[in-house]
Amino acid sequence: MPESLSHFAHHLKTLRKARGLTQQQLADRIGLKRAALGAYEEGRAEPRLVNVVAFADFFRISVDALLKGDESEESRTRGSSLRVLSVPVDASNDKECVAVVPVKAAAGYLEGYGDPIYVQGLPTFGLPLPEVTANLTYRLFQIEGESMLPIPSGSYILSTYEEDWHRVGGMRPYIVVTRNDGVVFKRIENRLDSEKKDLWLISDNPDYPPYSVKPSDVVEVWRARGYLAFNWPTPAFSGMERIQGTLDSLRAELQAIKSGGAC
């Protein structure tokens, strides 16, 4: 079997399973017979170019990635390499569900993010809101810690999948899944196109210093769209009230000193 055909067969099967699709479901979407798809996945038949292009378009990867598994740094950060995104699917209507990644599952997520069985086993729900559009893939990550206050620890961040990492940044908040730190919630300054070639992760809480993450350490990037919290954030004005109270006390003390000196 030619090497490219072997890569194609393996990648096609991996991508189909990651989407939670049966051979018949994928064949119907591409416009093939199930037997033909089965032969492609087993390496028994060489696909026509038009079918290879159709598969690449459906899975949103390049033809080279599908045939050869291109894993160059540029193709990986652009999302054109073979990056598998597993999504849970509602068997009753074949629609994507929103998977929930609670704090307790964060460590397991780093190991199982590409495993369709693991992702399908995560809690899921639907969100029938006009802001949650069907053309995007959503995931709900629970965060912990105080680095992004006033969003409290324990909040759930509703996020959408970012395929091209060169488009992230602009100091917007993101969920970043990293090999070293796991699931983190930070704002991103994108420096991939600079000489630094990294993502600069920044906390809203100034007590937490920013730090650099290289693309090789990044597994997934999700743009934060909203959050669900069961503890109300501390109002920003409460801190200003304390400062104002301190200033008023100082003014009163100075006035008392001046009055005492005048006597």
C-alpha positions, 0 to 999 in steps of 0.5 A: 500500500502506498504511504500516502494511501495508508496515511489517508485511510488512517486519517479518514477513519480517525477524523470520522470517529472524532466527529462521532459519525458512522460510515453511513452518515459520513458517506451520505454527507459526502455523496458516496456509497458506504461500501466505497467509504469502507474501502477507503478507510481500509486502504483497499481502494484509492480515492478519486481526487474530487473525493479527497477534496470533498473530505478535506473540505468537510473536515476543514483541513488541507489535502496535504494534511489528509494525505500526508499528515503535514505537521509543520509549525505554520500549518499547525498554528493555522489549523490546516494540519491534522488537528482532531476535534472531537465533538459530542453529537445528539443521536436523535437529531445528529446535531452537536451538543455543548460539552461541559468540562468541569474542574474535576475533569480538566486533568482527564481532558488533557489526555482525552480531548482527541478521544471521541469516546471520552468527549462523548462521555462528558456532560452535555446540554443544549443552549437555545439562545440566538447568540449560540449559533449552529455554525460554531462548535461550543464547549463549557469550561469550568475555571478555578482560581482568582487570576481572572477576577472579577469573574469568580472561581468556579465559573463556567466559560462558554467558548467557541473553537478557534481553528486558526491561532493566528486570528486569536488575541486582541486582548480578548479572553480565551480558554487555552488548553496547554500540555504543561498547565492544562486548562487556563483562562487568560487574555491573549496578546498574539505574538506568533507573527513576531520574532517571539513566535508565542502567545502572551497570556495575561490575567485580569488580576494584576497580582498574577504576572503574564507569561509566554506559551509556545505553540508546541505547548498548546493543544486547543484554543477556545474564545470565551463568549460568556460565562455562568457563575453561581457567585456574584462577582465583587462589584468594582466600585466596592474597592473605590469606596474603600479608597474614598473612605481612606482619603476622607479619613486622611482629610479629617486627620489633616484638618484636625492637625491644622486645627490643633496647630492654630490653637 
